[in-house]
Amino acid sequence: MTQPDPLARAPSSVSGGGYAKFGNDAGASEIRIALREFECIGASPPHDHPHIYLDMGEDDSILCPYCATRFRFDAGLNSGEADPSDASAHA
């Protein structure tokens, strides 16, 4: 039996159409979101950092290695929402 190639397996989003992107123009130290898989863009373009895919897995938070923003899972928010609200999903 052949083993699947782990490098051939790309992560897929919940919606199937790409990941929600969150930014941090205000420089908040922590942003609460309702997703565990998303992209951090840093600040809004043109001041963004490389758009990085982050996956919290079973954890409740994750730190972006580029901008050091801590993202914390909050089941009380709707998908694409953020607290603070100015960090909400970007297109």
C-alpha positions in Angstrom: 0.0 0.0 0.0 1.4 3.4 -0.9 1.6 6.1 1.6 0.1 9.6 0.9 2.6 12.3 0.2 2.3 14.8 3.1 3.7 17.6 1.0 0.9 17.1 -1.6 -1.7 17.7 1.0 -2.6 21.4 1.0 -4.7 22.8 3.8 -8.3 23.6 2.9 -10.5 26.3 4.4 -13.8 25.7 6.1 -15.6 27.5 3.2 -13.5 25.8 0.5 -12.8 29.2 -1.0 -9.7 30.4 0.8 -9.0 31.5 4.3 -10.3 34.5 6.2 -7.6 37.2 6.5 -7.2 39.2 9.6 -5.2 42.4 9.9 -4.0 44.5 12.9 -3.8 48.1 11.8 -4.4 49.3 15.4 -1.5 47.2 16.8 -3.6 45.3 19.3 -1.6 42.8 21.3 -4.5 40.3 21.1 -7.3 39.7 18.6 -10.2 37.4 19.4 -11.6 35.5 16.4 -14.1 32.6 15.8 -11.8 30.6 13.5 -8.9 28.3 14.3 -7.5 28.4 10.7 -6.9 31.8 9.0 -4.4 34.1 7.4 -2.7 36.9 9.2 -1.7 39.8 7.0 -0.3 42.2 9.6 -1.4 45.7 8.7 -3.5 46.6 5.7 -1.7 46.7 2.3 0.6 48.2 1.4 2.0 47.9 4.9 1.2 44.2 5.2 3.6 41.4 6.0 3.7 38.1 4.0 0.2 36.6 4.3 0.8 33.6 6.6 -1.5 30.7 7.2 -2.0 30.0 10.9 -3.7 27.0 12.4 -4.4 26.8 16.2 -5.3 23.1 16.1 -6.7 22.2 19.5 -5.1 25.3 21.2 -7.1 28.4 22.1 -4.5 30.9 20.8 -1.6 31.3 18.4 1.1 33.9 17.9 1.9 35.3 14.5 5.6 34.9 13.9 5.8 38.0 11.7 3.9 40.7 13.7 3.6 39.0 17.2 -0.1 39.5 17.3 -1.8 36.8 19.5 -5.0 35.4 18.0 -7.4 33.9 20.5 -10.3 31.6 19.6 -13.7 33.0 20.7 -16.7 30.8 19.9 -19.0 33.7 20.8 -18.1 35.5 17.6 -19.3 34.8 14.1 -17.0 33.6 11.4 -15.1 36.5 9.9 -15.7 38.7 13.0 -13.0 39.9 15.3 -12.6 41.8 18.6 -11.4 44.5 18.2 -13.8 44.8 15.2 -11.3 46.8 13.0 -9.3 43.5 12.7 -12.2 41.8 10.9 -11.6 39.6 7.9 -10.1 41.4 4.8 -10.9 40.4 1.3 
